[in-house]
């Protein structure tokens, strides 16, 4: 497959059973074959998108010393600011050419989880930054919930299977700034080839070239969304849970051609994580003679911790 299929969430939430089933079939096929879809009909309206990009650009335009006030030690970068070049892809020495911010879960009804997750960090210089970030987080989380309901049906599970696992899940909204490139990068790219850790990732800002996806033949294909689309891909947790039936696809963000080095790029992924005690054990329905069980039993929390150590974000 050399193109990213496009689907419309309105078909799934319509009261038309044929449209709903067609959506389930289309997204299921896409995730088995390429691991990515472009999604229309999500819950982010144009004003919220514009407001979020405005606030994100305002934050990354702040002086470095102001941004660094919001870099919180000891939490593996889970909330607040992470400075330029700190994160590298699994197996890469070079830090990616990016800086980013993390908004995390807004726990409302679970004191244990409220204590487990770090607090969100308030930016005093920008009065609307945190409010707009929270609204975007909620709308992306709502969109992800419906995508996972469709995938549950595709997998032969009860439609609401994932709902309790993602309610108050350890999800992250990550506005990323790829600054202008000022000199020939030695080995570094804006984001080196990697798979995502989580269940699914919803990406804002995939308009224009940059994001590339590796298909089953090992070829890199451009993943370019329309202005009203989110790019949504399967992460390693969901791939593991489904015995690789749903594919977590390797992807990267390449450096722009030299004439565009002077431009910033912004993208805003939402990483949908479950609660840490969710068992990622391989689903029985995804095991057969041709596809024996490929993975050991593990919880989402254990898996996340392993991967954050690999990424260099937390120490053993």
N, C-alpha and C positions, 0 to 999 in steps of 0.2 A: 504494500500500500504506500503510495507516494503523496497522498494529500490527506489533510486532517479533515475528517467528516464534520459537518455542522448539524446540530440538532436544536430544537426549540422546546424549552421547558414548559411553555404554554400547552403543548400537546399532552404532556404528562398530567398536568393539573386540570386539564379540561374534563368535563364529565362524559367525554366520548371514549368508550372502552377501546374502540379500534385505534384512535389516535394515541391513546395511552400505551397500548401494546406495541404499536409501531415505534414509539419513543424507546421503550424498554429494549426492543429487539435491536434498534439502531445503535443505542449507546453500548449495549452489551457486545455487539459485534465489533464496534470500534475499539473497545477496551481489550478485547481478545486479540485484535489484529495489530493495533498501533499504540494503544495505551493513552491516546489523547483524543479529545473532541473540542470543537468550538461550540459554545452554548449561547443561544439567544434566549430571551424571555426570563432572565434572572431578575433578582429583586433590587438591584442597584439602579436608581433613576439617574438621569443625566446630571441633575443639579448636585446630587451627592457625590458623583464621580468627579465633577469639576471642583467641588469644595475640597474633596480629599486631596486631589493633585495640588491644588493651591496651597493647602496647609503643609503638605509634604515638601513642596519646593521651598516654602518659607522656612521650614525647619532646617533643611540641608544647606540653606543660604546663611544660616547663623554662623558667627565666628567659631573656629575649631575649638577654642577654649570653652566657649559656651556649651557646645554640643558635648564635649567631654565631661562636663558636670553631670551629664545624664547617663554616663557609662558606669554601671553598677557592678562592683567587684563581687566575685563569689557566687554568681548565679548562672554561669555559663552563657551569658548573653541572652537569657530568656525574656528579659524585659528591658525597655529603654534602648539606649544607643550602643551600637557596635561600630568601632572606628574602622577606617579604610585599611584593607589588606589583612584584617584579623582572621577571617575564615578562609579555609582552603577546602577543596573537594577531597573526598576519601582517596588516599594514595598520592595526592599532589603536595609538593613542598611549597610551591608558590601561593601566596595569598591572592584571592580573587580581587579584581580591580573594582571594589565597591565598598560603600558604607551603608548601614541600614539601621532601622528602628524596629522594635518589637512591641506590639500591643498583644496582651494575653487575655485569657478568659475573665468574664465578669460574673463571678459566682454569686448566685442570689439565694440559694436554698440548701446549702450544704456546708456546714461549719468546718468539717474535716478537710474538704477540698479547698476551702478558702484559706485554711492554714497551710495546706500543701503547696499551693501556687504562690510565686512571688507577686507582690502588689504591682499594679500598673504604675508607670512613672509619669507624673504631671509636668508638662513643660510650661514654666511660669511666663516665659516671654511671649507665648502664643495662646491667647485666651480661648480660641476655638479648636485648637489642634486635637486635644483629647476627646472632646465631645464629637467631633466629626469622625475621628478614628473609631470611636465606640459604635457609632451608627453604622459605619461601613462594615465593621466586624460582625454586627448582628445580622445585616442583610446577606453577607457572604455565608455566614453560618446557616441561615435559613435556606439559601440556595443549595448548599452542600447537603442539607438534610434530605431534600427532595431527590437529588441525584443519587444518594445512597439508598433511598427507598426504591428507586427504579432498578438499581443494581441488585438489591435484595431479591426482587421479583425475578430478575434475570437468572439469579443463582438458585432459584427454587426455594427461597426462604420466605418467611412471613414478611409482608411489606415493611412493617415497623421494626424489623430486626435490629437495625443499628441505632434506633432513636435513643434508647436508654444509655447506650455506650458513648454517644456523642454529646448528650446533655451534660453541660459543665465539663466537656472534654478539654484536654490540654492544648487547644488550638491556638495558633499564632497568626497574626496579621503582620506582614513584614514589608513596609515601604522601603524600597532599595533605590539608592542613587549611585549610578555609574558615572563618576566625574569625567570631564574631558580628559583625553589621553595626551600627555604633554611630551612624551618621548617614546621611542620604540620599546614596547614591552619585551623583556627578555624571554620569558616563557609564559607569563601570566596572560589570562584572558578575563573578560568581564565576569564570566562564571564558567569554570571548567566543567567538563562532562561529569554528570552525576545523576543518581536516582534520588528521588525524595524519600524521606523516612516514613511519612505519615499514611493515612488512609487515602485521601485524595487532596490534590492541590488545585485551587481556583486562582487563576492568574489574570490580573488586570494589567493592561499596558503591553500586550503582545502585538500591537499594531506596528507595522514597519519591520524591516529585517533585523535579525539579531538572534532571536530564539530559534534553535534548530533541534530536531528530534531524530534519533537514530532508529531506522526501521529494521525489520527482521533480517534484511540482507546486509546490515551494517552500513547502509548509506545514510548520509545526513540530509534531511529535508527541512526546508524552511517552514516554520509554524507561524503563520501570520493571521491574526484575527481581524474581523470587521470591527468597526468602532463600537458596535452595540453587543459584541461578543466577549465572553470570558473563555480563556483556554483552560480546560480542566483535564488533569492527568491522574492516573493511578499512582499511588505511592507504594513503597516496599511493604508496609504493614498489610495493605489490602491484597497485594500480590501474594504475600506469604500465607495469609488467611485462606486464599482461594487456590493454593497449590500452584501458583503461576498461571491459573486459567485467565485471570485478568492481569495484564502486563504492566509492570512498572518500567517505563521506558527511559533509557538514558537520554539526557538532553543537556544543552549547553547554551550560553550566550556568547556569541563570537564578537570580536572587536570589529568596529565599523571600518569601512574603507578609509584610507588616510585623509581624504578630503573632509571627512566628517569627524575626525578626531577631536575637533574643538567643541563638540556638542555633548551635553549631558544626556543620559538615558535614565528614565525612571520606570520601574515596574513594581507592582504591588501584589505579591502572592499571598494567598490565605491558605495556611497549612492546616487541614482538618485532622485533628488528633482525637482519639477516644480518651476516656478516663484510663488511668494507668493500670487498673486491675483487669481491663478487658483481656480475655484470653485470645491470643492470635493463633491458637491451635488450628491446624488445617481442617477445613470443613469436610465432613464425611462425604457430602455430595460432590466434592471435587477430587475424590480419590477413586481410581479404578485400575484395571490391569495395565492399561497403557500409561497411566499417570499415578504411579505409587507415591506415597507420602514423601515429600521432598524436604520437609523442615521439622525440626524438633519443636516441642511445645514451649511457649514463652508468653509472657504478658507484654502488653504494650509498653508499660513502664520500664521493664527490663530491656526491651529492645531499643527504646529511645535512649536509655542510658549508655548502652553499648555503642550506639552510633555517635552520640555526642562526644564520647571519648575518642573515637576514630577521627572525628572532625577537628579535634584539638580544642573544642570549646569547654570541655571540663577535663580535669586531671583524674587519673585513677586514684 
